[in-house]
Amino acid sequence: MQMPLSLSAAAGPPRLLPGHACMSARSRWLLAAATALVCLITASSASAESPTKTPFVDATPPGERIDLRDFDPVAFQCGTEHVELSYRDQGTLRVYYDNGAPIKAVRFVKGSGTLWLIDDATGAVLGFESGASPHTEIYDLRAKTYTVDGTTNHNNVPGLGRVTHAGGSLTYELLSFETSTLDDPAHLVFTTGELVHSSAKSTAPEPDWCAILEAL
């Protein structure tokens, strides 16, 4: 049987050449640092997930318009005339995940639309006004907030100047968000609560579109 070799207490530890102990300690430090870095990269890769990116286009069909009296029968009824809308939204939706669960959605929208003044009796177009509103919407599902950054209204009318404008940053409480609608970026379903932050500048929140379109 081979007996294990041992050093006596009197012999003490083996002597190292000058500089060898320093080199050995440095090597051990580098090895530990490299191991920690590999562990950190591995942990980060495991927890961080690349966001999904989905482009979308949403628009009224060619030649069709939406009767806005369906949403507000008073504000969009102008005597014997009424207001209709056609629009086109194009953008992308990015969704961020943590362990497979969505934690944030960011939707960029470059929208444009036209409001039409329509004669009730004949259906004839009496006037129209177009505008654009590029903006970004951020749905923070952890903080329960909904933020809009950019321009949400921008309409200039010859002779009247800028009749509507809303831009900046607005943050609301996010009361609910249907994650099942993330597959349809143009039609996300959510509800908002109180305004919690604002750095926006805007004209009157409810412009008189009847008066504006009749003045064209």
C-alpha positions, 0 to 999 in steps of 0.5 A, spaced: 500 500 500 502 506 498 502 511 504 500 518 502 506 523 503 505 529 508 509 534 511 511 535 518 509 541 522 516 542 523 518 542 516 513 548 514 510 549 508 514 549 501 518 554 499 516 558 493 521 562 488 521 569 489 515 572 484 512 565 484 507 566 490 505 573 486 504 570 480 500 564 483 495 569 486 494 573 480 492 567 476 487 565 481 484 572 481 484 572 474 481 565 474 476 567 479 474 573 475 473 570 469 469 564 472 464 570 475 464 573 468 462 567 465 456 566 471 454 573 470 453 572 462 450 566 463 445 569 468 444 575 464 442 571 458 438 566 461 433 572 464 434 577 458 429 575 452 429 579 446 423 583 445 418 581 439 417 586 433 411 586 429 409 591 424 402 593 423 397 597 418 390 599 420 386 603 416 379 605 413 377 601 407 378 605 401 372 609 399 369 608 406 368 613 412 366 612 420 360 616 422 363 619 428 356 620 431 356 613 433 361 615 438 358 622 440 351 624 437 352 631 439 359 633 438 359 631 431 352 633 429 352 640 425 345 642 424 343 638 418 350 636 417 355 631 420 362 629 421 365 623 418 373 620 419 377 616 415 384 614 417 391 610 416 395 608 422 402 604 420 407 602 426 410 597 430 409 594 436 415 591 441 413 587 446 418 585 452 418 579 456 421 576 463 421 568 463 416 568 458 411 573 461 410 580 457 412 586 462 412 592 457 409 593 450 411 599 446 407 601 440 410 606 435 404 609 431 405 614 425 397 616 424 394 620 419 386 622 418 381 626 415 375 629 418 369 630 413 363 634 413 357 631 410 350 633 408 345 629 412 340 629 406 345 628 400 351 625 403 355 630 399 362 632 402 361 639 404 369 640 407 374 636 409 381 637 414 387 632 414 392 632 420 397 627 422 399 625 429 406 620 430 407 618 437 409 612 441 405 609 446 408 605 452 404 600 456 408 598 463 405 592 465 409 592 472 408 599 474 401 599 471 402 605 467 400 608 460 404 613 457 403 617 450 409 621 448 409 625 441 404 628 437 396 626 438 393 632 435 396 636 429 391 640 425 392 647 421 387 650 417 388 656 412 385 662 415 384 659 422 391 657 423 393 651 428 386 649 430 388 643 434 395 641 437 397 636 443 404 634 444 409 632 449 408 626 454 402 624 458 402 618 463 396 615 466 394 609 470 393 603 467 387 599 470 387 593 465 391 590 459 388 584 455 395 581 453 391 576 449 391 582 444 398 583 443 397 578 437 393 584 434 398 590 435 393 595 431 387 593 436 390 593 443 385 592 449 386 596 455 383 601 460 386 607 463 385 611 470 387 618 472 392 622 469 399 621 473 404 626 470 403 631 464 409 635 460 404 636 454 402 642 451 395 642 447 389 647 445 382 646 447 381 638 449 375 638 445 375 643 439 369 645 435 369 641 429 363 643 426 365 650 426 372 648 424 369 644 418 364 649 416 369 655 416 373 651 410 
